[in-house]
C-alpha cells in the first residue's frame, strides 16, 4: 500500500500524516478548517475540505477515496447536547457507498474504549457492549459488516501527549471521589507507531485495544500533572461506596503486532509545557 488518506487531520491525524509521509507514503488529508488546508499544503500533504453532515460534503471527495488505505479519525461530537448520539453512526454509514465504489482495500478506524462498561476488572476486546456508548459501538459494526474491505478497529484509551495533559481540568478542585480509579491512557506517539505497523502488515484485520500497560491511580497521576503545570493540586476524598472502574488490557495488540510501547507508564509521558 502506497497511498493513504487520513480523514481528520487534527491533534492525532496531522502528526500521523507527517510521520507516514516521512516513511514514503503518498498522503491525502481531510480537514474542515481553511487554515488547516493551507498547512497541509505547506507540508506537501494533499489537502481536502470534507465535512460529514452527516453525508460527506466537499470538493473532489471521490478523489480523496482513490487510495489504498483509509484512516478514519473522526471522533463523535457527543459532548454537544444538540447532536444526537445517532449522528455519529450516520456519518460512518454515509461513507460506505464511497468505500464500495473506490480503490480502498483497508480501513483503519480510530475508535474508543468508551464501548466498555466499568466492570471493576481487566477489560478485553470481547467485553464491548452497545449500552456503554451506542454511537461508537454502532459505527464499529457498520464498518465490520461492510463486505469486501479489510477493517481494523483500534480502540484507543485516553489520548495524551503534546499539550493534551490528563488531569489538567481537575487542578485545584476539591472533594474529588475518582482518585482510586486506575488510569487508562495512551501516548500519541505510540498510537502513530501502531498505525504505521498495521499498514506495514498490509491490512491486518481485527479489533485491538490500545492502552499503555501501566495504570496508576488518578489521584497520583493528576497530582503529578498539576505539579508539572505549576497548578494547584487537586484534592481527593475516599468515596463512601466502591467506585467502579475498568483496566484496559492491550495484550492482544502487543502479541500479534509484536509491539513494544515507547511509553508504558503514564507517569513517563512527555508533554509540551
N, C-alpha and C positions, 0 to 999 in steps of 0.2 A: 504494500500500500504506500503510495507516494503522495496522494492528495488528501488533505484533511480539512474539513470545515468545522469550525467551532461556533455554535450558536450560543452567544452570550459571552462577550469579551470584557468581563468586569474584573472583580478582585481576584478571581481564580483564572478565568478564561484568558485574560491578557498575558500574564506571565507564562501560562501554559502555551499559548501561541508562540511567544518568543522562544521558549525552550525547544519546542518541536521544530521551529524554523531553523534553529542552530543545528539541529540533528539532520537537516537536509530535506525536510518535508516541505511541500508546497501548501501554504496555509491560507485559507479564507476565513474571515472572521465577521460575525454579525454584531451590531450594536443598535441601540435605539437613540443614541446621542450624537449630534452633529460633530461636536468637538472630538469625540472618541473615533469617529470615522476618519478625521484628519490625522489623528495619532496613529491609527492602524496603517494608513497610507505611508506615513513617515517611517514606519518600521518595516516597510515592504511586505505588509500583510494585506491581502486583497480585501477591501472593506465592503460591507453590505449593510444597508439600513433596513432592518426587518423587525416588525412588531407582530406579536401574536395577540389578536383582539377579538375572539380567540383565534380567528383564521389568520394565516400569515399575510401580512401587508408589507409591500415594499417593491423596490425595483430589482429585476433580474433574479427573482427568487429561484427560478428553475436552474439558473446557472450556479447558484450557491450550492444546490444539491448535486451538481456534477462533480462528485468527489468519491473517493474510495471509502472514507470513514467519516461519520458524522458524530461529533461530540455534543450532546445536548446538556447545556449548563444553564438552565433557566429555572431557578428555584421558585416555588409557589409564593405568590404575594398574599399569603394567608393573614398577615398582620393587619391588612387593611380591611376594616369592617364592612366596606361597601362592595367587596369582591367575594362572592360565594366560593366555598371550597370546591365546588364542581367546576369552576373556571379552569383550574389547572389541568385536569384530565382532558377537558375540551381542547385546550391548547395543543396537547400532545396528539389527540385524535385527529385534529385538522392537519397535522404534519404527515400522517400516514399516506394519503394519496401522492404526496410529493416523493416520499420514500419509495413507494412501489413503482413510480414512473421515473426513477433516477438510476444512477450508476452506483448508488451506495450499497456497499457489501456488508458494512459493520456499523452498528450504533453503540456508542458508549453513553450511558445515561447517568449523570451525576445525581444520585438520589440521596436519601437521608435516613438516618437511624430513627427518625420520628415515627417510622412504621412499627416500632416495637413498643409494647406496653412495659411499664415498670413492674417486673416480676420478682424483684429483690434477689436476683441471681445473675449468673453469666447469661448472655444473650447470643444466640446463634442465628444463622440465616433463615432457618425454618420457623423462627418464632414470630415473624411478621403477622400482624392481624389488621384487617381493614379498619377496625374500630379505633386504632391508635391514631391514624391520620389517613382518612379515606381518600383525600385528594392525591397524595403521593402514592399510596397503595394502588389506586385505580390507574394512575399514569404508568406505573411499572407494568401492570397487567396488560395494558393496551400494547405496549412495545413487545412484551414477551409473547403475546399472542399474534404478532404480525409475522406471517409466514414469509420465507424467502430471504430474511435478513438476519444475520448474526447479531445478537444483543448481549451486551454486558451491562449489568446493573452494579454500580458502585454506591453502596450505602455508607455515606461519609458521616462520621461523628462531628462534633462541633469543630468548625474550621477555624484555625488560628494561624497567625503569622502576619508579617508586615506591621500595620498599625492596628490590626484586629487583635486586641488583647483581652482574653477572657477575664471576667470579673470586674472590668473597668466600671461598669454601671452599678456595682454593689459597693463601691468605695464610699465610706462614711455612713453607710446605712446601719441601722441598729436592729436588734432582736430578730435577726435572720434565723430561720429554722432549717435551712437547707445544708448546713455545714457538714453534716455527717454523710452526705451523699457522695459517692465516688464520681470523679470527673471522667467524661468520655470526650476526648478531643483528638484532633489530628492536625499536624503541621502542614501548611500549604505545600512546601517543597516535596514532602512525602507523597501527597496526592498527585502532584505533577509527575513524579518518577514512576508511580504505579501506572498511571495512564499511558506513559511512554512505553513501559514494559509490556502492557497489554497490546498496544499497537504493534510492537516488535514481534509479538507472538501470532500476528496475522489473524486477529479476530477471535481471541479467547472468549468463549461464551460463559454465561452463568451469573450468579448473584454473589457478591462479595462484600463483607463488612470491611470498612477501612477506618481503623481507630488505633491510636497509639497503645502499645501493650500495657503500659502502666496507668493506674487510675488513682491518683492521690485524692484526698478528701477536698471538697470545695472550700472548706474553711481555711485549709492550709494554703492552697494554691491562690485563692482570691486575696488572701492577706499578702502573700509574696508579690503578686502582681500590683496591688495597690502601693506597696512599698517601692516597687520598681518605678512606678509613675510619680512617686512623691505625693501620693494622695492619702487622705485619712483612711485608716484601716477599717474595714467592716467589722461589725461585732455580731457574734453568733450566740444563740442560746439553744439549749437542748430541747428538741420537740417533745411534747407530752406523749405522743404516740410514735411508734417507729415510722420513719419516713421511707416510703417505697422507693426503690432505685433500680437501675439496670447497669450491668457491666458488659460493654460491647466486646465480643471476642472476635479477633481477626486472624485466628489460626489458619483458617481455610485459605485466605489470601496469601499468607506467608508461606504456607506449604506448597500451594500449586504454582505460585509465581516465583518461589524461592526468594522472596523479598525480605530484605532486612531494613527496618526503619532507621532513618537517619536520626530521628528524634523519638526515642521510645518513651520518654518521660516528659509530661507537660511542664515539669519544673525546669527543664532544659531548653524549652522553646526560646528562640531568639526573635526579638521584636525591633521595629523601628520606633524609637522613642522620640 
